[in-house]
Amino acid sequence: MKVIKDILTDYEINNSKSEKLKIQIGYRDIDFLIKGLNKYNLIVIGSRPAMGKTSFALNIAINVAVKQEKTVAIFSLENSAIECVNRILSIEAMVNTEKIRDNKFDESEANKIKNAKNELENKSIYIDDTPAMSVNEIKEKCIKLKQEKNIELIIIDYLQLISYIDKSNVCLEFKKLSQKLDIPIIITSQLNKGPQYRYEREEDPTPILSDINNEVVKNADLLLFLHRDDYYNEDTEKKDIATIKTAINKYGNIGEVELLWMSSYLKFVDLLERQDTIINENAMEKHIKYIKEHTNWFETINIQDIKQIETNYWNNTHIILLKNGELYINGIRTESNIKDIYSLENGEMFEIKNDNSIMPIKELEEWDDLDMYLYNDGEPYKKIIYDNGSIAGITQENKVVAVTFWGLYGVIAENFIEVDDIFFDENKEIYVLKNGKKESLFVHCIW
């Protein structure tokens, strides 16, 4: 038994510092929603088979080990260690997993794999592929890894393959282990056939709490449901989109986040992330083919240098952003300090510069008289959202700024301080969540 004086001696008063000490799973909107992983938590990722729960867990392992340089232990009860490594290489190198498995890839892909291998070799990821381990065996190995390697995250894939006598105590035992070792434990779990049965009855197959073992519901500090609508519905508008739902969250918010699912690489990425590492190769090839059919200037651009391509079909404007920040509009180089471009559904296009300012893109026209921006002194945003009419963001200081486009002129919203979230409602209006209340984002003209 501890006296409160001893506990308070080590208590972290500085909230911003304690937030940084939490483990982030590596997805912007999910981490913003769940407020990071507490060290003493049991996290369960539940889905039906073939949704990608193992891949999602491995993506988290890479994010934690590579980006945060923390020590991760993976207990793979279904896949061998070499299979896990092949998947990890596919995720990190962004090379088709079947090519890695079959050892059939070209020189460019071989270089990507080599670079990923060099990156991963220096990271602390431990993989145990012993099949049918018991709860006690896993616990003993975790305790030893904590003592010898100071592991900071444990991932177990998956719950139903753990050998146990008393089925009702598995999650409780790992919850206790998490508290004892003071590190988060992530367990993947298959859902029952509830979603499949609902789909067959032409009902919504989205996972609900009754689809998972009640023992998980009782003991999980954080329960994440992974669901892909395109698994059931080939005509869905959410092709290659995975929904992550916080069904239980004892230390954060309840909500949903959508991620891009890149099945060829077994990779999940933030939907709005626009880095060169997540370019969809098929989409780029389609863009290139279209541009070649309608212009004669593409031969001057090296495909390896391209970061992003956007095409405005309504006015036949083609925009290419290179990795060095150079922006070409219909073959004419315009600027070299661009880090992202947006193509909105209403046919308008905008660029975001290195200073986070946003300007409309229109061929051979000047916009110096238009002060449109989404800016926060160069600091990264917690969240940026956009649709066919608006771009808005929440800053690290929980301040909201927004730009709304009507035609080709802009307005900017006044600042909101200490908001919890920013989102578009069903009518595509910008709202913020502040002190638990939904508030409309008021805008006013800036000139």
N, C-alpha and C positions, 0 to 999 in steps of 0.2 A: 504494500500500500504506500502511495506517495502523498506527501503533504503539499498543499497548493504552493507554498513558498518555493519548493524545489522545482515544480513545473514552471512557475513564472520566471524562474532564473534563466531558463533557456527559451522563453517565449519570444517570438519575433514580433515586435511592435510595429515595425515599418512594413505596412501592408504592401507597398509597391515592391519592396525587396523580397518579401515572402512569396509574392506572385511569381517573381522570376525564378525562385527556387523550385517551383512546381515543374513537373515533367509535362511538356506539350506533346500531343500526339502528332503534330506536324501539319494539321489542316486548319487554315485560318479561321473559318467560320465555326468549325466544331470546337476548337480551343476557346474561341470567344464565347460560345454557348455554355460549355461545361466548366469553364474557368480553370482548365488544366486538371491534371491527375494528382489527387492527394496521395501522399506516400503510403497511407495505410488503407487504401481502398481496393475492393474487389470489383473489377470491371468485366462484364460479360457482353460478348458480341454474338448476337443470335441471328440466324437466317436459315432459310431452306437450303438444301444442297444446290450446288452450282451457282450460287449467287456471288461467291467470291470472298467468303469470310476468312479463309486461310490467306488469300492474297492480301486482304485488307490488314490482317494482323501482321503480315510480313512487311507491308508498306509502313506500318507504324513502327516496327522494329528498326527499319532503315532510317526513318525520320529521326528516331530517338538516338540511335547509335552514331549516325553519320552527321546529322545537322547539329545535334546537341552534345555529341561525343560522350554519351553515357553508356554504361555497360548493360547489355541485354542478354538474358537467357531465354532460349526458345526450346520448349519441349514439344517435339513433333511426334505424335503417336500414330499418325497416318502415313506421312511421307518420310522417305529416307533423308539423311543429311544431304546427300548429293542432289536429291530432288529439290530440297529447300534452297540449296546454293544456286542451282540453275534458275529457280524462280527469282531469287534475290538479284542475280546478275541481269536477268531480263528486265526487272523493274528498274534497276539502277542504270543499266546501259541503254535501255529502251531499244532492245533488239528482240525480235519475235522469239517467244519462249520455245517454240517448236524447233527453230533453227539452232538454238543453244542446245536443246536436248539431243538433236540429231547431229550436232557438230557440223552443220552446213550453213555457212555464212560467208559473205563476201569480205573483201579487204577492209572496206569502210566499217562494216559491222564488227570485224575482228578488232579494229582499233578501239571501238566503243567498249567492247567487252574487256579489252586489256586495260583501258583507263578505269573502268568500273572495278576491275579486279585489284588494281593498284590502290584505289580509294578504300576498298573494303578490307584489304589485308591489314591495314593499320587500325581498324576499328574493333571494339570489343563485343563481338557477337558470339555467344556460345550456343551450340546446337546439340541437343540430346535426342536421338531418334530411337531410343529403346521402345519397342512396342509393348502395349498392354501393361504399362507401369501402374502400380497401385498408388493410392493417395500417399501412403507412408513413404514409398520409394521416392516420389517426387519431392515430398517435404524434406526428406533427408538430403537429397541432392541440392535443393535450394538453400538449405541452411549452410551446407558446405561451400556452395558458390558464394554466398554472402560473406562468409568468413575469409575465403581465399581470394576471391575476385572482386568483392564489394559490388555485386550486381545491383542495379538500380531499377530494373524492370524485368518482370517475369511474364512470359507468354506461353500459354498451354493450349495446344491445338489437337484434339478438341475434347470436350467434356464427356461425351458418350463413349469414348474409347478408353477412358480411365478404368482400370480394374478396381472394383470395390465390392465390398460385401453389403454394407449398409448404404444404399443409394441415397437416402435422405440427408446424409451428413457431408457429402462431398464439398459443396460450395461453402458450407459453414466451416469446414476444416481449412479451406484455402483463405477464407476471410480471416480466420484466426492467424494463419501463417503470415498474411499480409501485415497484420497488426504487430506480430512478433518481430518480423524482419524490418518493418517500417518502410516498405516499398510497395508500389502498386502491382497487382497481379491481374493480367488479362487472360480470360478463358473464352475460347470460342465454343459455341454450342449450336447444335442443329435444332430447329424448331420442329414441332410435330406437323402432321399433315393438314392442320387447320387451314392454312392459306390455299393449299391445293384443292381441298374440298370446297372452299368458298368460290374459288375460280370455276370449278366444275358446275357450281350452282349459279354461275354468272353474277357472283357477288364480288366485292372488293377483296383481293387476296393480300392486301397490305397487312403485315404482321401486327398482332395485338397480344396483350399479356397472356391470354389464355392459350396462346400457341407455344408457350415455353413452360418448362417444369416449374411448379409452384415453389420448389426449394430455391431456385434461382431468383424468383421474384422476392422471396423473403430475405435473402442474404446479399444480393447484389447492391453495391452502392451506386453503380452506374450500369444501366442496361441499355445497350445500343442495338437497335434493329437495323439490319442491312437488307435493302430491298431494291430490286430492279424491275421496273414495270415492263421493260422490253422482253423479259424472260417469258412473260405470259401473253403479251400483246405485241405482235410484230408491227402493228400500225401505230403504235404509240408515238406521241410527240416527244417523248422523253427517251429517244434512242440513245444508248450508251450513257445513260444517266443513272447513278446510284443514289438512293435516298438513305441517309443515316438519320434515324429517329431516336431521340433520347426518351425511351419509355419510362425509365426510372432514373432520377438524378437527385441524390440526397444532398448534394453540395453545389448545385448550379441550377440552370434553367431547363425547362422542358421545351423541345422544339424539333424542327427538322432542318437538315442541311443537305444540299445536293452536291455530289461530286461527279466529275467526269470519269467514266470507266473506260480505260484503254485496254481492251481485252487482249490484244496481240502481245502486250508487254506485262499483263497482269497488274497494271498500275492504276491507282486512284490519284486524281489531282484536283485541286481547287478549281471550280468551274470558271472563275473569272481570271485565273492565273494565265498570263500571256507570255511566258518565258520561252526561249527557244528550245528548251528541253522537253516541252510538251506539245510541239507542233504535230498535228495530226497529218501523217505523211500522205494518206489517201486524199485528204481535203486539199493539201498543197498541190499534189499532182493534178487534181481536177482544176484548180485555179490556173496553174501553169498552162495546161492544155487550152483552157478558154482564152487566156491572154494571147497565146501563140496564134490562135485562130483569128484574132481580131486586131493584132498589132504586129509590127516587125522589129520591135526594139528589145525583146526579151533576151536575145542572144548575148547582150552585153552584161547580163547579170548571172553570177555564179550561184547555182542553187544552194551550195553549201554555206553561202553567206546570208541567206534569207532567214529572217526571223519571223516575219508575218506577211501574209498577202490578203488584201481585201479587194473585192470587185463590186463596183456599183453598177449593176446591170441596167438600171433605169436610165442612166446617162452615159454608160459605157466608159466610166472612169476606172482605171486600174491603179492600185496603190501597192507598192512593195516597200516594206521596212526591212533594212539590212541589220545584221547583228551589231554593227558599229554605230547604229543610230541614224544612218542616212535614209532619207525618205524620198522615194521616187513616185511622181504622179504622172501617169502616161509617158514615162520615159524621161521626164524632166526632174532633175535633182533639186529639191527644195530646201531641206535643212539637214543638219547632222546631229541634232541633240534631242531626238525623239526616242522615247522608250516604249511607247505603246500606241496603238491606233484602235479606234472604235468604229464599227460600221453598224449604225442603228437601223431598225426595221423600216423607218420612214424614208430611207434613202440618203440620210445625211451621214457625214463621216467627220470624225474628230480625232485629233492627235493629243496625246498627253506627253509633255516634255519632261526632261530630267528634273526640272524644278517643281514638278507636279502640276504645272499650269496646263489648262485644257483650251484648245483653240479649234474652231471649225476648219475643215479642209475643203477648199474649193479651188479648182484649177485656175491659176493665173489671176487670182483676185487677192487684193490686200484687205486685211481685217484689223489694221492697227487701231481703228477707232472703236473696236469692240473689246471690252474688258471682260472676258469670260475666263473663269479659272476655278479650279478645285485645288486648293493649295494649303499646305500646313508647314511652312518653313522647311521643306525638304524631308520631313519626318514621315515614316511609313504609316499607312492607315491600318486600323484594325479591320475595316471593312469598306469596300467600295461596291456599289450596286448600280446597275443601269438597265434601262429598257428602251423602248422606241421613242421616248420623249425626255428622259431625265438621266442625269448622272449625279450620284450623291455619295458621301462618305462619312464614316465616323472615325475620328482621329484617336491617337493614343491617349489623349486627355479627355476622351469621351465627349468631344465637341463635334457637332454635325455641321457640315457645309454642303451645299448642293447647287447644281447648275441645272436649270430646266430650259429646254430648247423648244421654242415655238417658231416654226419657220426657220429663218437663219438669223435670229437675234436671241439674246439670252437674258435671263434674270438670275439673280443669286439669292439664296435664302439667308435670312439672318441666322446667327449662330445659336445652337442649342447646347447647353452645358450639362454634363453629368447625365447623359441619356444612357439607357441600357442596351438599346438596339435601334436599328434603322431598317425600314423595309418598305416594299410596295404592297398595297392592299389589292384586293381583287379588281378594283377599278383603275389600277396602275397609278394611284396617287401616293405621294411620299408621306410616310408616317414615321414617327419615332415612338419608342416605348420609354417612358420616363416615370420613375417612381411607381411602376406597375400600371401606368395609364397610357393609353394610346392617344397621341396628339398629332394633329396635322402639321406639316412643315410649312410654315408661312413663308411666302416669297415676296420680294419687292424688286422693282426695276432698279438697275444700277447706273443708268445714265439719264 
